[in-house]
Amino acid sequence: MEKLRAFVIEDSPVVRESLIDALEQEAGVQVVGCAAEARVAIEWMDSRTNGCDVVIVDVFLRSGSGFGVLKAIRAYANPPRRVVLTNYATPEMRSRCQELGADAVFDKSSELEEMLTWFASRRPSMH
């Protein structure tokens, strides 16, 4: 079965590693790369057209922000799906992310299972 390819944008090494493990083990996702800064993430995506199916982005990064990443992705001809995973999933934050093209917004501290379910429901089907 073909796996969804994900690019993870998260500045906390501990969160990034546990997220990658959960995505690969529990949701059957192939993580193809990661970045801790907005500029690095955008450069990776700009250089790899169709390099991933979905981007998982934190709003607050070491440098730059997830908002900048969402804005950059929105300009692509065939943008990947966008999932925001943040500690600040307020109604205002969810609305802002969705305005910038996020397909889903999840709270890191309380909605990880929901995010894994979201991914599992989007696995490419066997033909």
C-alpha positions as semicolon CSV with decimal commas, in nm:
position;residue;x (nm);y (nm);z (nm)
1;M;0,000;0,000;0,000
2;E;0,128;0,341;-0,093
3;K;0,190;0,572;0,203
4;L;0,116;0,941;0,242
5;R;0,441;1,135;0,228
6;A;0,469;1,400;0,499
7;F;0,709;1,686;0,568
8;V;0,726;1,790;0,935
9;I;0,798;2,151;1,037
10;E;0,858;2,156;1,413
11;D;1,134;2,328;1,611
12;S;1,130;2,108;1,923
13;P;1,351;1,801;1,864
14;V;1,161;1,601;2,128
15;V;0,819;1,682;1,978
16;R;0,950;1,626;1,624
17;E;1,090;1,279;1,701
18;S;0,780;1,161;1,887
19;L;0,556;1,300;1,611
20;I;0,755;1,122;1,341
21;D;0,739;0,796;1,536
22;A;0,362;0,828;1,586
23;L;0,299;0,915;1,220
24;E;0,507;0,626;1,090
25;Q;0,397;0,365;1,345
26;E;0,032;0,451;1,404
27;A;-0,086;0,633;1,091
28;G;0,122;0,460;0,823
29;V;0,275;0,787;0,702
30;Q;0,620;0,812;0,541
31;V;0,804;1,118;0,675
32;V;1,021;1,243;0,389
33;G;1,185;1,537;0,566
34;C;1,170;1,788;0,845
35;A;1,271;2,144;0,929
36;A;1,283;2,365;1,239
37;E;1,273;2,699;1,056
38;A;1,025;2,845;0,807
39;R;1,292;2,942;0,551
40;V;1,443;2,591;0,548
41;A;1,098;2,435;0,506
42;I;1,002;2,664;0,219
43;E;1,337;2,604;0,044
44;W;1,286;2,227;0,073
45;M;0,936;2,245;-0,072
46;D;1,035;2,491;-0,347
47;S;1,313;2,256;-0,462
48;R;1,095;1,943;-0,457
49;T;0,778;2,000;-0,653
50;N;0,535;1,732;-0,535
51;G;0,794;1,615;-0,280
52;C;0,524;1,546;-0,022
53;D;0,149;1,490;0,003
54;V;0,100;1,673;0,331
55;V;0,287;1,927;0,540
56;I;0,258;1,928;0,920
57;V;0,348;2,271;1,052
58;D;0,383;2,427;1,395
59;V;0,289;2,795;1,412
60;F;0,577;2,911;1,632
61;L;0,917;2,808;1,493
62;R;1,283;2,874;1,577
63;S;1,282;3,140;1,306
64;G;0,992;3,250;1,091
65;S;0,644;3,116;1,154
66;G;0,402;2,856;1,033
67;F;0,192;3,140;0,892
68;G;0,473;3,221;0,648
69;V;0,497;2,858;0,546
70;L;0,119;2,837;0,490
71;K;0,130;3,154;0,277
72;A;0,416;3,018;0,065
73;I;0,245;2,682;0,010
74;R;-0,082;2,849;-0,087
75;A;0,094;2,993;-0,395
76;Y;0,191;2,649;-0,536
77;A;0,009;2,520;-0,842
78;N;-0,057;2,185;-0,670
79;P;-0,011;2,249;-0,298
80;P;0,019;1,961;-0,054
81;R;-0,244;1,919;0,218
82;R;-0,163;2,133;0,521
83;V;-0,205;2,031;0,884
84;V;-0,125;2,269;1,168
85;L;-0,019;2,115;1,499
86;T;0,011;2,382;1,769
87;N;-0,002;2,438;2,144
88;Y;-0,221;2,742;2,075
89;A;-0,525;2,594;1,900
90;T;-0,761;2,873;2,004
91;P;-1,067;2,942;1,789
92;E;-0,889;3,252;1,653
93;M;-0,575;3,052;1,569
94;R;-0,779;2,779;1,398
95;S;-0,962;3,041;1,192
96;R;-0,639;3,220;1,090
97;C;-0,474;2,893;0,986
98;Q;-0,777;2,789;0,781
99;E;-0,780;3,130;0,611
100;L;-0,419;3,058;0,508
101;G;-0,515;2,722;0,358
102;A;-0,480;2,475;0,644
103;D;-0,688;2,161;0,589
104;A;-0,692;2,084;0,961
105;V;-0,569;2,231;1,290
106;F;-0,490;2,015;1,593
107;D;-0,381;2,094;1,949
108;K;-0,049;1,928;2,035
109;S;-0,144;1,865;2,394
110;S;-0,493;1,722;2,350
111;E;-0,567;1,626;1,987
112;L;-0,281;1,401;1,877
113;E;-0,510;1,097;1,845
114;E;-0,751;1,301;1,631
115;M;-0,462;1,403;1,407
116;L;-0,346;1,041;1,367
117;T;-0,705;0,943;1,281
118;W;-0,717;1,226;1,023
119;F;-0,403;1,084;0,859
120;A;-0,519;0,723;0,875
121;S;-0,844;0,816;0,699
122;R;-0,647;0,971;0,413
123;R;-0,422;0,680;0,325
124;P;-0,413;0,616;-0,048
125;S;-0,633;0,319;-0,126
126;M;-0,506;0,003;-0,288
127;H;-0,593;-0,040;-0,654
